[in-house]
């Protein structure tokens, strides 16, 4: 018998990190409804009693593969906001795919009007005040 055959037949011991990864997978499966709470508790007890990696693999073998995590943070929020803005603009001009109620169209039109008025007001504020003495801060060099 060669050493390669010996190592494949010998079970590999699992680490605490292996147990924690399996535990997290089981918690996620219970959270998504793939496991009942009783099944999750039973499997979690087996996770912490496991000595070998193959025992951990058996506990998650019938669960769906983990999906890649969704985008997180500001990039995801800005992307969703952009999609909503585009959908609202299309609805406002009547090119939206879904039927838009009159009330929604009115709200979108008022929001667009307020945005335009705000931009004009900010531009006028800068023009009327001028580039020099702005709110009394001119001439104050630290």
Buried (B, 14 or more C-beta within 10 A) or exposed (E): EEEEEEEEEEEEEBEEEBBEBBBEBBEBBBEEEBBEEEEBEEBBEBBEEBEBBEBBEEBBEEBEEEEEEEEEEEEEEEEEEEEEEEBBEBBBEEEBEEEBEEEBBEEBEEEEEEEEEEEEEEEEEEEEEEEEEEEEEEEEEE
